[in-house]
Each structure stands twice: as C-alpha cells, then as structure tokens.
Amino acid sequence: MTIIFFDDKTRETLLPLTFTRPIADLRIGILKISEKWQHHFKAETAYQTKEYLQKKFPLRNSENQLFVNGSICPNHDLLNAINQLKEEEILIKDEVCIAAKTNQKILDFENPDSYHQIMFKGDFTKINFPEDIFKLNDFELRADFDLITKDKISQKLSLTNTIIGSDIFVEEGVEAECCTFNTKNGPIYLGKNAQVWEGSNIRGSFALCEDSQVKMGAKIYGATTIGPNCRIGGEINNAVIWGNSAKGHEGYLGNAVVGEWCNFGADSNNSNLKNNYAEVKLWDYTLEKFRKTGLQFCGLIMADHAKCAINTMFNTGTVVGVGANVFGAGFPRNFIPDFSWGGAHGLETYALNKMLETTQKVFVRKSIVFDDIEKDILSEIFDHTTKYRRF
C-alpha cells in the first residue's frame, strides 16, 4: 500500500515552516508526522503538495493507496476508523478531511461531496499553526515514546549518570557521562549514537534524536525535542529543534520551533513572556498581519536555513523566515521576512546567490549534496516571498 499525504489549507497557516516541506514532513514528538503513520502501516509514502516541492517529495500513485491529511497525527481510534474505509470513502470530522480511500491520482479534499462521507466521532491531534508544534509536543512525545520503544530493550547508561525515575530509553551507541536524567515529569528518549556531555541536566519529556549532541552543562526542560544530527547547549525549555541545526552555546531558547539547517550564535536568547504578561501574537502569512495565539508563553518560530549572530535578542513571539540572517544589537522586529539580512538597525534583502553560496558550504560540512532540487525550492520561495521584503 502507498500512503499519500496531502496538504490541506493548513499548509498556509503553518508558514514559514511549510515553505520548504509538506505538512507531513513536520517533526513533533520524536517522529515526523509521516513517520508516525508509516510505523503503523508499514507502507510506501508519497505526497500531494505544492508543485515546486514535488521533485523532492514526489507523488506516486498505486493500485492500493490511502490519502491521509498530513497535518493529523495517528491514534488508536483513528487507525481503526481508517482501516474500515472502503473504496471512494472519505473520513471527515467538523469539515476536516482526515483520510480517503480512492484510486484517483489527486484527492479533491475541497469537494468531499464527490466521495461517500464517513463521520469520525473521536479526537485526534491536528497541527494548524506553528505554535501547535511546541504546545502539543509533550503529548506526541509520550505517544511516540510508547510507539517506538514497545517490545524493545533499552541499552544501559554509564553508572556515572544519575537517573531519576525509570521512564528512559537508550538506543545503541549512546554516550553520556556525569549527567542527570529526571523522568518524573515525562519520558526521556536518547536516539542512536546520540551524546550527552558531562554536567548536563535534563528533565523529561525529552527526545534527543539520532546523531545529536548535548554539550557540557546544558539545562534542558520538557517538552523538548532535538534533532536528528543537531548540536545544542545552554538553556532550553519546551522547544522543538529539527535536523542539522545548531544552538551550541549559552543562551535561552523557550517555547520555540526551530527548522532545519539553522544556527544560533553564542549567547543568543529569545523572550517567551511579555513584560505585561499579555497574550502573544505571531505573524500570520495568510492574514499578512499578527494573529492572536491565545498563549501567554510563546517564543520563537524560525524557518529552515535561518541564522543569527552572537548576542542576538529575539522578542516575544518572533517569526523568522526561510534563509534570514539576523545580527546586530537590540531587538529586531517580530517578523523577519524570508531572505532578510540585518537586525534592529534595519533589514535588506539577502541576495539569493549569496544565500545559496552559504548553504552550499553548510551542506558540505555535513557531507550532504546541495543539489539543484534544493536550489530550485529555495529560489521559488525567494520569488514567492518578495512582497514581504518591503524595506
């Protein structure tokens, strides 16, 4: 069977995180949304997404295919309902198309009346806005922990570590010495070949994904997910940092989502609480203005390939677009458009050719090929976001 993940209208409200990927490629908990479904169905995956993303995330049809909404995470009741779907049936709740069984090449999720509708009465996790990723990370981290550790035996950590509680799972190749792991408030998952350096203090729920490193003396609070292939340090609270990104130095990061290929300079910080304790607003690409989040604690949303220099200060509820390069004293604006260059002193356009040159060097450091597909995606995003760079 092939699972085809489709992007619904939520793709627009999840920008800038979904400029560079389909919704199902978002990581929340331990796994990407696509990986959660794949774990249950053991199926091939494909994507119905924006045309400029299809080369990297291709649409492959098959005789036995299931369309799944990429913004929805699986659970027991949902899986049961989907398994009972028959041909040309679509599963719906509150006008949200959840999944469909059809041989059509493209799912017309905006016109569900063309399918036989099955109403779902249960609950599920749906990612609608960027802040949902850190808001719901604890719930999904616990679910993923149970999912991927079931019937598996944890490796042992060195006796130099202090483990409080017993809800910890250690994959092969993990290295940790002289650290504390407190699982009283949630599970801790240490992925294959991950490293936790001396003097680090970690409270669950927490996931350190494959080949990631926690540097010496780090302080990490739940619900936090790191990696894979990341290096982090300093103080982190309820943050989700995706693959190949680095926050390797002192500085605070809280109530945040950080994309792939991002880098934080030393002693960079974000605020996650306004001085007047007011509700935090975030930039919304669909509204082209700031949207109320209903949250008192909301820090930083940083899209792929964004970077900041040493001592960067992000205000409460800051959105940083794809490929932005932030530096300089003071607090930059709360919305830093994609491919911006500068900071509080002012912004200008980060020339595409210069940004691509830097990205090429970053990929080489990780022994990954920066191919034409990646370049074309970034070029498309650059053109699409021109209207936001009104400096």
Secondary structure as UniProt FT lines:
FT   STRAND          2..6
FT   HELIX           10..13
FT   TURN            14..18
FT   HELIX           23..25
FT   HELIX           33..41
FT   STRAND          44..48
FT   HELIX           51..53
FT   TURN            54..56
FT   STRAND          65..69
FT   TURN            70..71
FT   STRAND          72..73
FT   HELIX           76..83
FT   TURN            87..88
FT   STRAND          89..93
FT   TURN            94..95
FT   STRAND          96..101
FT   TURN            109..110
FT   HELIX           112..114
FT   STRAND          116..119
FT   STRAND          125..126
FT   HELIX           131..135
FT   HELIX           137..149
FT   TURN            150..151
FT   TURN            159..160
FT   STRAND          162..164
FT   STRAND          168..170
FT   TURN            172..173
FT   STRAND          175..176
FT   STRAND          180..182
FT   TURN            184..185
FT   STRAND          188..190
FT   TURN            192..193
FT   STRAND          195..196
FT   TURN            198..199
FT   STRAND          201..203
FT   STRAND          206..208
FT   TURN            210..211
FT   STRAND          213..214
FT   TURN            216..217
FT   STRAND          219..221
FT   STRAND          224..226
FT   STRAND          231..232
FT   STRAND          235..241
FT   TURN            243..244
FT   STRAND          246..247
FT   STRAND          252..258
FT   TURN            260..261
FT   STRAND          263..264
FT   TURN            266..267
FT   STRAND          269..270
FT   TURN            275..276
FT   STRAND          280..284
FT   TURN            285..288
FT   STRAND          289..295
FT   STRAND          300..302
FT   TURN            304..305
FT   STRAND          307..308
FT   TURN            310..311
FT   STRAND          313..314
FT   TURN            316..317
FT   STRAND          318..320
FT   TURN            322..323
FT   STRAND          325..326
FT   STRAND          335..336
FT   TURN            338..339
FT   STRAND          340..343
FT   TURN            344..345
FT   STRAND          346..349
FT   HELIX           352..365
FT   TURN            366..367
FT   HELIX           372..384
FT   HELIX           386..388
//
